Amino acid sequence: MRQKTETMFKQGDNVRIPFMNQYGIVHKPTNKRGDVEVLIKGEKVVINHKRLSLYIKAEDLYPDDYDMDILRIQRKP
């Protein structure tokens, strides 16, 4: 039985990327193909959900009234 991918990772979740030995923040949740857009050191990277593991849920990282749209702001070099 296949698990629904759209609920696997949510925006703001802190995830571990073992093959890169890095941690990142989910920028866009899991799509239909199972890909997740993750912010890693300020860069957006698309990674399949099978290559990620949840480290800390967004609910545990941010207060209830936190504006998650802040994650979408891009820094200009």
Secondary structure, DSSP 8 states (H G I E B T S, - for coil): ----STTTS-TT-EEEEGGGTEEEEEEE---TTSEEEEEETTEEEEEEGGG-EEEE-HHHHS-TT--GGGGG-----
